[in-house]
Amino acid sequence: MMDLQVTGMSCNHCANAVKQAIAEVDSSATVEIDLATGNVKVQTRADAQAIKVAIVEAGYEVTA
């Protein structure tokens, strides 16, 4: 399980954009997003760096 801190998400549209970005890297990934804290939990076999890059390319910042 990968635990990321993502900034810039403020609504369900943002959360869906992050989920879609992750799905483009690993379509079988399980994603849980807490908008209030910016915490994104990802269960994936994909490379952590590839997931982070996908989120950044979607317009959000990964701070941890």
Distance bins in CASP14 RR format, pairs under 12 A and 6 or more apart:
PFRMAT RR
TARGET T0000
AUTHOR 0000-0000-0000
RMODE 2
METHOD distances of the structure
MODEL  1
1 29 0 0 0 0 0 1 0 0 0 0 0
1 30 0 0 0 0 1 0 0 0 0 0 0
1 31 0 0 0 0 0 1 0 0 0 0 0
1 32 0 0 0 0 1 0 0 0 0 0 0
1 39 0 0 0 0 0 1 0 0 0 0 0
1 40 0 0 0 0 0 1 0 0 0 0 0
1 41 1 0 1 0 0 0 0 0 0 0 0
1 42 1 0 0 1 0 0 0 0 0 0 0
1 43 1 0 1 0 0 0 0 0 0 0 0
1 44 0 0 0 0 1 0 0 0 0 0 0
1 45 0 0 0 0 0 1 0 0 0 0 0
1 48 0 0 0 0 0 1 0 0 0 0 0
1 51 0 0 0 0 0 1 0 0 0 0 0
2 22 0 0 0 0 1 0 0 0 0 0 0
2 25 0 0 0 0 0 1 0 0 0 0 0
2 26 0 0 0 0 0 1 0 0 0 0 0
2 29 0 0 0 0 1 0 0 0 0 0 0
2 30 0 0 0 0 0 1 0 0 0 0 0
2 31 0 0 0 0 1 0 0 0 0 0 0
2 32 0 0 0 0 0 1 0 0 0 0 0
2 39 0 0 0 0 0 1 0 0 0 0 0
2 40 0 0 0 0 1 0 0 0 0 0 0
2 41 1 0 0 1 0 0 0 0 0 0 0
2 42 1 0 1 0 0 0 0 0 0 0 0
2 43 1 0 0 1 0 0 0 0 0 0 0
2 44 1 0 0 1 0 0 0 0 0 0 0
2 45 0 0 0 0 0 1 0 0 0 0 0
2 46 0 0 0 0 1 0 0 0 0 0 0
2 47 0 0 0 0 0 1 0 0 0 0 0
2 48 1 0 1 0 0 0 0 0 0 0 0
2 49 0 0 0 0 0 1 0 0 0 0 0
2 50 0 0 0 0 0 1 0 0 0 0 0
2 51 1 0 0 1 0 0 0 0 0 0 0
2 52 0 0 0 0 1 0 0 0 0 0 0
2 55 0 0 0 0 0 1 0 0 0 0 0
2 62 0 0 0 0 0 1 0 0 0 0 0
2 64 0 0 0 0 0 1 0 0 0 0 0
3 31 0 0 0 0 0 1 0 0 0 0 0
3 32 0 0 0 0 1 0 0 0 0 0 0
3 33 0 0 0 0 0 1 0 0 0 0 0
3 34 0 0 0 0 0 1 0 0 0 0 0
3 37 0 0 0 0 0 1 0 0 0 0 0
3 38 0 0 0 0 0 1 0 0 0 0 0
3 39 1 0 0 1 0 0 0 0 0 0 0
3 40 1 0 0 1 0 0 0 0 0 0 0
3 41 1 0 1 0 0 0 0 0 0 0 0
3 42 0 0 0 0 1 0 0 0 0 0 0
3 43 0 0 0 0 0 1 0 0 0 0 0
3 44 0 0 0 0 0 1 0 0 0 0 0
3 48 0 0 0 0 0 1 0 0 0 0 0
3 51 0 0 0 0 0 1 0 0 0 0 0
3 62 0 0 0 0 0 1 0 0 0 0 0
3 63 0 0 0 0 0 1 0 0 0 0 0
3 64 0 0 0 0 1 0 0 0 0 0 0
4 18 0 0 0 0 1 0 0 0 0 0 0
4 21 0 0 0 0 0 1 0 0 0 0 0
4 22 0 0 0 0 1 0 0 0 0 0 0
4 31 0 0 0 0 1 0 0 0 0 0 0
4 32 0 0 0 0 0 1 0 0 0 0 0
4 33 0 0 0 0 1 0 0 0 0 0 0
4 34 0 0 0 0 0 1 0 0 0 0 0
4 37 0 0 0 0 0 1 0 0 0 0 0
4 38 0 0 0 0 1 0 0 0 0 0 0
4 39 1 0 0 1 0 0 0 0 0 0 0
4 40 1 0 1 0 0 0 0 0 0 0 0
4 41 1 0 0 1 0 0 0 0 0 0 0
4 42 1 0 0 1 0 0 0 0 0 0 0
4 44 0 0 0 0 0 1 0 0 0 0 0
4 48 0 0 0 0 1 0 0 0 0 0 0
4 49 0 0 0 0 0 1 0 0 0 0 0
4 51 1 0 0 1 0 0 0 0 0 0 0
4 52 1 0 0 1 0 0 0 0 0 0 0
4 53 0 0 0 0 0 1 0 0 0 0 0
4 54 0 0 0 0 0 1 0 0 0 0 0
4 55 1 0 0 1 0 0 0 0 0 0 0
4 56 0 0 0 0 0 1 0 0 0 0 0
4 60 0 0 0 0 1 0 0 0 0 0 0
4 61 0 0 0 0 0 1 0 0 0 0 0
4 62 1 0 1 0 0 0 0 0 0 0 0
4 63 0 0 0 0 1 0 0 0 0 0 0
4 64 1 0 0 1 0 0 0 0 0 0 0
5 33 0 0 0 0 0 1 0 0 0 0 0
5 34 0 0 0 0 0 1 0 0 0 0 0
5 37 0 0 0 0 1 0 0 0 0 0 0
5 38 1 0 0 1 0 0 0 0 0 0 0
5 39 1 0 0 1 0 0 0 0 0 0 0
5 40 1 0 0 1 0 0 0 0 0 0 0
5 41 0 0 0 0 0 1 0 0 0 0 0
5 52 0 0 0 0 0 1 0 0 0 0 0
5 55 0 0 0 0 0 1 0 0 0 0 0
5 60 0 0 0 0 0 1 0 0 0 0 0
5 61 0 0 0 0 1 0 0 0 0 0 0
5 62 1 0 0 1 0 0 0 0 0 0 0
5 63 1 0 1 0 0 0 0 0 0 0 0
5 64 1 1 0 0 0 0 0 0 0 0 0
6 14 0 0 0 0 1 0 0 0 0 0 0
6 15 0 0 0 0 1 0 0 0 0 0 0
6 17 0 0 0 0 0 1 0 0 0 0 0
6 18 1 0 0 1 0 0 0 0 0 0 0
6 19 0 0 0 0 0 1 0 0 0 0 0
6 21 0 0 0 0 0 1 0 0 0 0 0
6 22 0 0 0 0 0 1 0 0 0 0 0
6 31 0 0 0 0 0 1 0 0 0 0 0
6 32 0 0 0 0 0 1 0 0 0 0 0
6 33 1 0 0 1 0 0 0 0 0 0 0
6 34 0 0 0 0 1 0 0 0 0 0 0
6 35 0 0 0 0 1 0 0 0 0 0 0
6 37 0 0 0 0 1 0 0 0 0 0 0
6 38 1 0 1 0 0 0 0 0 0 0 0
6 39 1 0 0 1 0 0 0 0 0 0 0
6 40 1 0 1 0 0 0 0 0 0 0 0
6 41 0 0 0 0 0 1 0 0 0 0 0
6 42 0 0 0 0 0 1 0 0 0 0 0
6 51 0 0 0 0 0 1 0 0 0 0 0
6 52 0 0 0 0 1 0 0 0 0 0 0
6 54 0 0 0 0 0 1 0 0 0 0 0
6 55 1 0 0 1 0 0 0 0 0 0 0
6 56 0 0 0 0 1 0 0 0 0 0 0
6 58 0 0 0 0 1 0 0 0 0 0 0
6 59 0 0 0 0 1 0 0 0 0 0 0
6 60 1 0 1 0 0 0 0 0 0 0 0
6 61 1 0 0 1 0 0 0 0 0 0 0
6 62 1 0 1 0 0 0 0 0 0 0 0
6 63 1 0 0 1 0 0 0 0 0 0 0
6 64 0 0 0 0 1 0 0 0 0 0 0
7 14 0 0 0 0 0 1 0 0 0 0 0
7 18 0 0 0 0 0 1 0 0 0 0 0
7 35 0 0 0 0 0 1 0 0 0 0 0
7 37 0 0 0 0 0 1 0 0 0 0 0
7 38 1 0 0 1 0 0 0 0 0 0 0
7 39 0 0 0 0 0 1 0 0 0 0 0
7 40 0 0 0 0 0 1 0 0 0 0 0
7 55 0 0 0 0 0 1 0 0 0 0 0
7 56 0 0 0 0 0 1 0 0 0 0 0
7 59 0 0 0 0 0 1 0 0 0 0 0
7 60 1 0 0 1 0 0 0 0 0 0 0
7 61 1 0 1 0 0 0 0 0 0 0 0
7 62 0 0 0 0 1 0 0 0 0 0 0
7 63 1 0 1 0 0 0 0 0 0 0 0
7 64 0 0 0 0 1 0 0 0 0 0 0
8 14 1 0 0 1 0 0 0 0 0 0 0
8 15 0 0 0 0 0 1 0 0 0 0 0
8 17 0 0 0 0 0 1 0 0 0 0 0
8 18 0 0 0 0 1 0 0 0 0 0 0
8 33 0 0 0 0 0 1 0 0 0 0 0
8 35 0 0 0 0 1 0 0 0 0 0 0
8 38 0 0 0 0 1 0 0 0 0 0 0
8 40 0 0 0 0 0 1 0 0 0 0 0
8 55 0 0 0 0 0 1 0 0 0 0 0
8 56 0 0 0 0 0 1 0 0 0 0 0
8 58 0 0 0 0 0 1 0 0 0 0 0
8 59 0 0 0 0 1 0 0 0 0 0 0
8 60 1 0 1 0 0 0 0 0 0 0 0
8 61 1 0 0 1 0 0 0 0 0 0 0
8 62 0 0 0 0 0 1 0 0 0 0 0
8 63 0 0 0 0 1 0 0 0 0 0 0
9 15 1 0 1 0 0 0 0 0 0 0 0
9 16 0 0 0 0 1 0 0 0 0 0 0
9 17 0 0 0 0 1 0 0 0 0 0 0
9 18 1 0 0 1 0 0 0 0 0 0 0
9 19 0 0 0 0 0 1 0 0 0 0 0
9 21 0 0 0 0 0 1 0 0 0 0 0
9 33 1 0 0 1 0 0 0 0 0 0 0
9 34 0 0 0 0 1 0 0 0 0 0 0
9 35 1 0 1 0 0 0 0 0 0 0 0
9 36 0 0 0 0 1 0 0 0 0 0 0
9 37 0 0 0 0 1 0 0 0 0 0 0
9 38 1 0 1 0 0 0 0 0 0 0 0
9 39 0 0 0 0 1 0 0 0 0 0 0
9 40 0 0 0 0 1 0 0 0 0 0 0
9 55 0 0 0 0 1 0 0 0 0 0 0
9 58 0 0 0 0 0 1 0 0 0 0 0
9 59 0 0 0 0 1 0 0 0 0 0 0
9 60 1 0 0 1 0 0 0 0 0 0 0
9 61 0 0 0 0 1 0 0 0 0 0 0
9 62 0 0 0 0 0 1 0 0 0 0 0
9 63 0 0 0 0 0 1 0 0 0 0 0
10 17 0 0 0 0 0 1 0 0 0 0 0
10 18 0 0 0 0 0 1 0 0 0 0 0
10 33 0 0 0 0 0 1 0 0 0 0 0
10 35 1 0 0 1 0 0 0 0 0 0 0
10 36 0 0 0 0 0 1 0 0 0 0 0
10 38 0 0 0 0 1 0 0 0 0 0 0
10 60 0 0 0 0 0 1 0 0 0 0 0
11 17 0 0 0 0 1 0 0 0 0 0 0
11 18 0 0 0 0 0 1 0 0 0 0 0
11 33 0 0 0 0 0 1 0 0 0 0 0
11 35 1 0 0 1 0 0 0 0 0 0 0
11 36 0 0 0 0 0 1 0 0 0 0 0
12 18 0 0 0 0 0 1 0 0 0 0 0
12 19 0 0 0 0 0 1 0 0 0 0 0
12 33 0 0 0 0 1 0 0 0 0 0 0
12 35 1 0 0 1 0 0 0 0 0 0 0
13 19 0 0 0 0 0 1 0 0 0 0 0
13 20 0 0 0 0 0 1 0 0 0 0 0
13 33 0 0 0 0 0 1 0 0 0 0 0
13 35 0 0 0 0 0 1 0 0 0 0 0
13 58 0 0 0 0 0 1 0 0 0 0 0
13 60 0 0 0 0 0 1 0 0 0 0 0
14 20 0 0 0 0 0 1 0 0 0 0 0
14 21 0 0 0 0 0 1 0 0 0 0 0
14 33 0 0 0 0 1 0 0 0 0 0 0
14 35 1 0 0 1 0 0 0 0 0 0 0
14 38 0 0 0 0 1 0 0 0 0 0 0
14 40 0 0 0 0 0 1 0 0 0 0 0
14 55 0 0 0 0 0 1 0 0 0 0 0
14 58 0 0 0 0 1 0 0 0 0 0 0
14 59 0 0 0 0 1 0 0 0 0 0 0
14 60 1 0 0 1 0 0 0 0 0 0 0
14 61 0 0 0 0 0 1 0 0 0 0 0
15 21 0 0 0 0 0 1 0 0 0 0 0
15 22 0 0 0 0 0 1 0 0 0 0 0
15 31 0 0 0 0 1 0 0 0 0 0 0
15 32 0 0 0 0 1 0 0 0 0 0 0
15 33 1 0 1 0 0 0 0 0 0 0 0
15 34 0 0 0 0 1 0 0 0 0 0 0
15 35 1 0 1 0 0 0 0 0 0 0 0
15 36 0 0 0 0 0 1 0 0 0 0 0
15 38 0 0 0 0 1 0 0 0 0 0 0
15 39 0 0 0 0 0 1 0 0 0 0 0
15 40 0 0 0 0 1 0 0 0 0 0 0
15 55 0 0 0 0 0 1 0 0 0 0 0
15 58 0 0 0 0 0 1 0 0 0 0 0
15 60 0 0 0 0 0 1 0 0 0 0 0
16 22 0 0 0 0 0 1 0 0 0 0 0
16 23 0 0 0 0 0 1 0 0 0 0 0
16 31 0 0 0 0 0 1 0 0 0 0 0
16 33 0 0 0 0 1 0 0 0 0 0 0
16 35 0 0 0 0 0 1 0 0 0 0 0
16 58 0 0 0 0 0 1 0 0 0 0 0
16 60 0 0 0 0 0 1 0 0 0 0 0
17 23 0 0 0 0 0 1 0 0 0 0 0
17 24 0 0 0 0 0 1 0 0 0 0 0
17 31 0 0 0 0 0 1 0 0 0 0 0
17 33 0 0 0 0 0 1 0 0 0 0 0
17 40 0 0 0 0 0 1 0 0 0 0 0
17 54 0 0 0 0 0 1 0 0 0 0 0
17 55 0 0 0 0 1 0 0 0 0 0 0
17 56 0 0 0 0 0 1 0 0 0 0 0
17 57 0 0 0 0 0 1 0 0 0 0 0
17 58 1 0 1 0 0 0 0 0 0 0 0
17 59 1 0 0 1 0 0 0 0 0 0 0
17 60 1 0 0 1 0 0 0 0 0 0 0
18 24 0 0 0 0 0 1 0 0 0 0 0
18 25 0 0 0 0 0 1 0 0 0 0 0
18 29 0 0 0 0 0 1 0 0 0 0 0
18 31 1 0 0 1 0 0 0 0 0 0 0
18 32 0 0 0 0 0 1 0 0 0 0 0
18 33 1 0 0 1 0 0 0 0 0 0 0
18 34 0 0 0 0 0 1 0 0 0 0 0
18 35 0 0 0 0 1 0 0 0 0 0 0
18 38 0 0 0 0 1 0 0 0 0 0 0
18 39 0 0 0 0 0 1 0 0 0 0 0
18 40 1 0 0 1 0 0 0 0 0 0 0
18 41 0 0 0 0 0 1 0 0 0 0 0
18 42 0 0 0 0 1 0 0 0 0 0 0
18 51 0 0 0 0 1 0 0 0 0 0 0
18 52 0 0 0 0 0 1 0 0 0 0 0
18 54 0 0 0 0 1 0 0 0 0 0 0
18 55 1 0 1 0 0 0 0 0 0 0 0
18 56 0 0 0 0 0 1 0 0 0 0 0
18 57 0 0 0 0 0 1 0 0 0 0 0
18 58 1 0 0 1 0 0 0 0 0 0 0
18 59 0 0 0 0 1 0 0 0 0 0 0
18 60 1 0 0 1 0 0 0 0 0 0 0
18 61 0 0 0 0 0 1 0 0 0 0 0
18 62 0 0 0 0 1 0 0 0 0 0 0
19 25 0 0 0 0 0 1 0 0 0 0 0
19 26 0 0 0 0 0 1 0 0 0 0 0
19 27 0 0 0 0 0 1 0 0 0 0 0
19 29 0 0 0 0 1 0 0 0 0 0 0
19 30 0 0 0 0 0 1 0 0 0 0 0
19 31 1 0 1 0 0 0 0 0 0 0 0
19 32 0 0 0 0 1 0 0 0 0 0 0
19 33 1 0 0 1 0 0 0 0 0 0 0
19 35 0 0 0 0 0 1 0 0 0 0 0
19 40 0 0 0 0 1 0 0 0 0 0 0
19 41 0 0 0 0 0 1 0 0 0 0 0
19 42 0 0 0 0 1 0 0 0 0 0 0
19 44 0 0 0 0 0 1 0 0 0 0 0
19 51 0 0 0 0 0 1 0 0 0 0 0
19 54 0 0 0 0 0 1 0 0 0 0 0
19 55 0 0 0 0 1 0 0 0 0 0 0
19 58 0 0 0 0 1 0 0 0 0 0 0
19 60 0 0 0 0 0 1 0 0 0 0 0
20 26 0 0 0 0 0 1 0 0 0 0 0
20 27 0 0 0 0 0 1 0 0 0 0 0
20 29 0 0 0 0 0 1 0 0 0 0 0
20 31 0 0 0 0 1 0 0 0 0 0 0
20 33 0 0 0 0 0 1 0 0 0 0 0
20 54 0 0 0 0 1 0 0 0 0 0 0
20 55 0 0 0 0 0 1 0 0 0 0 0
20 57 0 0 0 0 0 1 0 0 0 0 0
20 58 1 0 0 1 0 0 0 0 0 0 0
20 59 0 0 0 0 0 1 0 0 0 0 0
20 60 0 0 0 0 0 1 0 0 0 0 0
21 27 0 0 0 0 0 1 0 0 0 0 0
21 29 0 0 0 0 0 1 0 0 0 0 0
21 31 0 0 0 0 1 0 0 0 0 0 0
21 33 0 0 0 0 0 1 0 0 0 0 0
21 40 0 0 0 0 0 1 0 0 0 0 0
21 42 0 0 0 0 0 1 0 0 0 0 0
21 46 0 0 0 0 0 1 0 0 0 0 0
21 50 0 0 0 0 0 1 0 0 0 0 0
21 51 0 0 0 0 1 0 0 0 0 0 0
21 52 0 0 0 0 0 1 0 0 0 0 0
21 53 0 0 0 0 1 0 0 0 0 0 0
21 54 1 0 1 0 0 0 0 0 0 0 0
21 55 1 0 1 0 0 0 0 0 0 0 0
21 56 0 0 0 0 1 0 0 0 0 0 0
21 57 1 0 0 1 0 0 0 0 0 0 0
21 58 1 1 0 0 0 0 0 0 0 0 0
21 59 0 0 0 0 1 0 0 0 0 0 0
21 60 0 0 0 0 1 0 0 0 0 0 0
21 62 0 0 0 0 0 1 0 0 0 0 0
22 28 0 0 0 0 0 1 0 0 0 0 0
22 29 1 0 1 0 0 0 0 0 0 0 0
22 30 0 0 0 0 1 0 0 0 0 0 0
22 31 1 0 1 0 0 0 0 0 0 0 0
22 32 0 0 0 0 0 1 0 0 0 0 0
22 33 0 0 0 0 1 0 0 0 0 0 0
22 40 0 0 0 0 1 0 0 0 0 0 0
22 41 0 0 0 0 0 1 0 0 0 0 0
22 42 1 0 0 1 0 0 0 0 0 0 0
22 43 0 0 0 0 0 1 0 0 0 0 0
22 44 1 0 0 1 0 0 0 0 0 0 0
22 46 0 0 0 0 1 0 0 0 0 0 0
22 48 0 0 0 0 0 1 0 0 0 0 0
22 50 0 0 0 0 1 0 0 0 0 0 0
22 51 1 0 1 0 0 0 0 0 0 0 0
22 52 0 0 0 0 1 0 0 0 0 0 0
22 53 0 0 0 0 0 1 0 0 0 0 0
22 54 1 0 0 1 0 0 0 0 0 0 0
22 55 1 0 0 1 0 0 0 0 0 0 0
22 56 0 0 0 0 0 1 0 0 0 0 0
22 57 0 0 0 0 0 1 0 0 0 0 0
22 58 0 0 0 0 1 0 0 0 0 0 0
22 60 0 0 0 0 0 1 0 0 0 0 0
22 62 0 0 0 0 0 1 0 0 0 0 0
23 29 1 0 0 1 0 0 0 0 0 0 0
23 30 0 0 0 0 0 1 0 0 0 0 0
23 31 1 0 0 1 0 0 0 0 0 0 0
23 42 0 0 0 0 0 1 0 0 0 0 0
23 44 0 0 0 0 1 0 0 0 0 0 0
23 46 0 0 0 0 0 1 0 0 0 0 0
23 51 0 0 0 0 0 1 0 0 0 0 0
23 54 0 0 0 0 1 0 0 0 0 0 0
23 55 0 0 0 0 0 1 0 0 0 0 0
23 58 0 0 0 0 0 1 0 0 0 0 0
24 31 0 0 0 0 0 1 0 0 0 0 0
24 44 0 0 0 0 0 1 0 0 0 0 0
24 46 0 0 0 0 0 1 0 0 0 0 0
24 50 0 0 0 0 1 0 0 0 0 0 0
24 51 0 0 0 0 0 1 0 0 0 0 0
24 53 0 0 0 0 0 1 0 0 0 0 0
24 54 1 0 0 1 0 0 0 0 0 0 0
24 55 0 0 0 0 0 1 0 0 0 0 0
24 57 0 0 0 0 1 0 0 0 0 0 0
24 58 0 0 0 0 1 0 0 0 0 0 0
25 31 0 0 0 0 0 1 0 0 0 0 0
25 42 0 0 0 0 1 0 0 0 0 0 0
25 44 1 0 0 1 0 0 0 0 0 0 0
25 45 0 0 0 0 0 1 0 0 0 0 0
25 46 1 0 1 0 0 0 0 0 0 0 0
25 47 0 0 0 0 1 0 0 0 0 0 0
25 48 0 0 0 0 0 1 0 0 0 0 0
25 49 0 0 0 0 0 1 0 0 0 0 0
25 50 1 0 1 0 0 0 0 0 0 0 0
25 51 1 0 1 0 0 0 0 0 0 0 0
25 52 0 0 0 0 1 0 0 0 0 0 0
25 53 0 0 0 0 1 0 0 0 0 0 0
25 54 1 0 1 0 0 0 0 0 0 0 0
25 55 0 0 0 0 1 0 0 0 0 0 0
25 56 0 0 0 0 0 1 0 0 0 0 0
25 57 0 0 0 0 0 1 0 0 0 0 0
25 58 0 0 0 0 0 1 0 0 0 0 0
26 42 0 0 0 0 1 0 0 0 0 0 0
26 43 0 0 0 0 1 0 0 0 0 0 0
26 44 1 0 1 0 0 0 0 0 0 0 0
26 45 1 0 0 1 0 0 0 0 0 0 0
26 46 1 0 1 0 0 0 0 0 0 0 0
26 47 0 0 0 0 1 0 0 0 0 0 0
26 48 0 0 0 0 0 1 0 0 0 0 0
26 50 0 0 0 0 1 0 0 0 0 0 0
26 51 1 0 0 1 0 0 0 0 0 0 0
26 54 0 0 0 0 1 0 0 0 0 0 0
27 44 0 0 0 0 1 0 0 0 0 0 0
27 45 0 0 0 0 0 1 0 0 0 0 0
27 46 0 0 0 0 1 0 0 0 0 0 0
28 42 0 0 0 0 0 1 0 0 0 0 0
28 43 0 0 0 0 1 0 0 0 0 0 0
28 44 1 0 0 1 0 0 0 0 0 0 0
28 45 1 0 0 1 0 0 0 0 0 0 0
28 46 0 0 0 0 1 0 0 0 0 0 0
29 40 0 0 0 0 0 1 0 0 0 0 0
29 41 0 0 0 0 0 1 0 0 0 0 0
29 42 1 0 1 0 0 0 0 0 0 0 0
29 43 1 0 0 1 0 0 0 0 0 0 0
29 44 1 1 0 0 0 0 0 0 0 0 0
29 45 0 0 0 0 1 0 0 0 0 0 0
29 46 1 0 0 1 0 0 0 0 0 0 0
29 47 0 0 0 0 0 1 0 0 0 0 0
29 48 0 0 0 0 0 1 0 0 0 0 0
29 50 0 0 0 0 0 1 0 0 0 0 0
29 51 1 0 0 1 0 0 0 0 0 0 0
29 54 0 0 0 0 0 1 0 0 0 0 0
29 55 0 0 0 0 0 1 0 0 0 0 0
30 40 0 0 0 0 0 1 0 0 0 0 0
30 41 0 0 0 0 1 0 0 0 0 0 0
30 42 1 0 0 1 0 0 0 0 0 0 0
30 43 1 0 1 0 0 0 0 0 0 0 0
30 44 1 0 0 1 0 0 0 0 0 0 0
30 45 0 0 0 0 0 1 0 0 0 0 0
30 46 0 0 0 0 0 1 0 0 0 0 0
31 39 0 0 0 0 0 1 0 0 0 0 0
31 40 1 0 0 1 0 0 0 0 0 0 0
31 41 1 0 0 1 0 0 0 0 0 0 0
31 42 1 0 1 0 0 0 0 0 0 0 0
31 43 1 0 0 1 0 0 0 0 0 0 0
31 44 0 0 0 0 1 0 0 0 0 0 0
31 46 0 0 0 0 0 1 0 0 0 0 0
31 51 0 0 0 0 1 0 0 0 0 0 0
31 54 0 0 0 0 0 1 0 0 0 0 0
31 55 0 0 0 0 0 1 0 0 0 0 0
32 38 0 0 0 0 0 1 0 0 0 0 0
32 39 0 0 0 0 1 0 0 0 0 0 0
32 40 1 0 0 1 0 0 0 0 0 0 0
32 41 1 0 1 0 0 0 0 0 0 0 0
32 42 0 0 0 0 1 0 0 0 0 0 0
32 43 0 0 0 0 1 0 0 0 0 0 0
32 44 0 0 0 0 0 1 0 0 0 0 0
33 39 1 0 0 1 0 0 0 0 0 0 0
33 40 1 0 1 0 0 0 0 0 0 0 0
33 41 1 0 0 1 0 0 0 0 0 0 0
33 42 0 0 0 0 1 0 0 0 0 0 0
33 55 0 0 0 0 0 1 0 0 0 0 0
33 60 0 0 0 0 0 1 0 0 0 0 0
34 40 1 0 0 1 0 0 0 0 0 0 0
34 41 0 0 0 0 1 0 0 0 0 0 0
35 60 0 0 0 0 0 1 0 0 0 0 0
37 63 0 0 0 0 0 1 0 0 0 0 0
37 64 0 0 0 0 0 1 0 0 0 0 0
38 55 0 0 0 0 0 1 0 0 0 0 0
38 60 0 0 0 0 1 0 0 0 0 0 0
38 61 0 0 0 0 0 1 0 0 0 0 0
38 62 0 0 0 0 0 1 0 0 0 0 0
38 63 0 0 0 0 1 0 0 0 0 0 0
38 64 0 0 0 0 0 1 0 0 0 0 0
39 62 0 0 0 0 0 1 0 0 0 0 0
39 63 0 0 0 0 0 1 0 0 0 0 0
39 64 0 0 0 0 1 0 0 0 0 0 0
40 48 0 0 0 0 0 1 0 0 0 0 0
40 51 0 0 0 0 1 0 0 0 0 0 0
40 52 0 0 0 0 0 1 0 0 0 0 0
40 54 0 0 0 0 0 1 0 0 0 0 0
40 55 1 0 0 1 0 0 0 0 0 0 0
40 58 0 0 0 0 0 1 0 0 0 0 0
40 60 0 0 0 0 1 0 0 0 0 0 0
40 61 0 0 0 0 0 1 0 0 0 0 0
40 62 0 0 0 0 1 0 0 0 0 0 0
40 63 0 0 0 0 0 1 0 0 0 0 0
40 64 0 0 0 0 0 1 0 0 0 0 0
41 51 0 0 0 0 0 1 0 0 0 0 0
42 48 0 0 0 0 1 0 0 0 0 0 0
42 50 0 0 0 0 0 1 0 0 0 0 0
42 51 1 0 1 0 0 0 0 0 0 0 0
42 52 0 0 0 0 1 0 0 0 0 0 0
42 54 0 0 0 0 0 1 0 0 0 0 0
42 55 0 0 0 0 1 0 0 0 0 0 0
42 62 0 0 0 0 0 1 0 0 0 0 0
43 51 0 0 0 0 0 1 0 0 0 0 0
44 50 0 0 0 0 1 0 0 0 0 0 0
44 51 1 0 0 1 0 0 0 0 0 0 0
44 52 0 0 0 0 0 1 0 0 0 0 0
44 54 0 0 0 0 0 1 0 0 0 0 0
45 51 0 0 0 0 0 1 0 0 0 0 0
46 52 0 0 0 0 0 1 0 0 0 0 0
46 53 0 0 0 0 0 1 0 0 0 0 0
46 54 0 0 0 0 1 0 0 0 0 0 0
46 55 0 0 0 0 0 1 0 0 0 0 0
47 53 0 0 0 0 1 0 0 0 0 0 0
47 54 0 0 0 0 0 1 0 0 0 0 0
48 54 0 0 0 0 0 1 0 0 0 0 0
48 55 0 0 0 0 0 1 0 0 0 0 0
48 62 0 0 0 0 1 0 0 0 0 0 0
48 64 0 0 0 0 0 1 0 0 0 0 0
49 55 0 0 0 0 0 1 0 0 0 0 0
49 56 0 0 0 0 0 1 0 0 0 0 0
49 62 0 0 0 0 0 1 0 0 0 0 0
50 56 0 0 0 0 0 1 0 0 0 0 0
50 57 0 0 0 0 0 1 0 0 0 0 0
50 62 0 0 0 0 0 1 0 0 0 0 0
51 57 0 0 0 0 0 1 0 0 0 0 0
51 58 0 0 0 0 0 1 0 0 0 0 0
51 60 0 0 0 0 0 1 0 0 0 0 0
51 62 0 0 0 0 1 0 0 0 0 0 0
52 58 0 0 0 0 0 1 0 0 0 0 0
52 59 0 0 0 0 0 1 0 0 0 0 0
52 60 0 0 0 0 0 1 0 0 0 0 0
52 61 0 0 0 0 1 0 0 0 0 0 0
52 62 1 0 1 0 0 0 0 0 0 0 0
52 63 0 0 0 0 0 1 0 0 0 0 0
52 64 0 0 0 0 0 1 0 0 0 0 0
53 59 0 0 0 0 0 1 0 0 0 0 0
53 60 0 0 0 0 0 1 0 0 0 0 0
53 62 0 0 0 0 1 0 0 0 0 0 0
54 60 0 0 0 0 1 0 0 0 0 0 0
54 62 0 0 0 0 1 0 0 0 0 0 0
55 61 0 0 0 0 1 0 0 0 0 0 0
55 62 1 0 1 0 0 0 0 0 0 0 0
55 63 0 0 0 0 0 1 0 0 0 0 0
56 62 1 0 0 1 0 0 0 0 0 0 0
56 63 0 0 0 0 0 1 0 0 0 0 0
END
